[in-house]
Each structure stands twice: as structure tokens, then as C-alpha cells.
Amino acid sequence: MRRVLWRVARGWGRDGQAPGCPERFDAEFLRWVWRWHTDSRARVLRKLAEHGKSARQILLSSDREVEEFVHGFGR
């Protein structure tokens, strides 16, 4: 949720979306973000296990893991 609020604060009114895909910030979206871990995460992980057997999967669970992963591309 912190990241969503930060993104909205930084980019409000910015025209960075693809044509026809306006950035929306409403109660429905906030509820989806708030409940994603409870409502969707298990299903997404199941689908990845089912359909992504040949693909390399990387699960990043913290800000630090994301930083290390992104910085690893430059090496």
C-alpha cells in the first residue's frame, strides 16, 4: 500500500500511461491492492507452477531483494 500511495503522489497528473489506459486511483483499486495477498497471491503462484515449468521464476519478497536483483543486470 505504501508503494501505491507513493506512486500516486509522485505521478499524479503525469501522462505516462499507454493510450487508452488511464491511471486510476479509486476505492476499488485500493481494495484490490489491500487484499491482493489474501485474494490473489496463492492463485497466481499456483498458475505459475502449473504453466511456468519451463520458465525461470524469480520471487522477490523485499525491497532489498528487488534492489539486488535490479543491480545484478548491470554486471
Steps between C-alpha positions, in 0.01 A plus 500: 500500500788733579633463147160566345456820698854611415445432129178700501665791682797507262318454176159661546400664174802365314426366155709183526240239419438330169221651288163376620638392840440790736655479846219445746507553873168411655354295786470186285870513408606565860294203618662278233849606610415461869358148452733373226705281732185340644291477183741450210855403600435126551314473169779680311766276652294189411466618140872568478574150630250350256591692184849628562693176537743589221536866597744633754303638792637753745302595810615824659356559846668813629632838390853373552445195277363725225799737529749213482318343204483826303862587570601153384400587143791740468758233572 
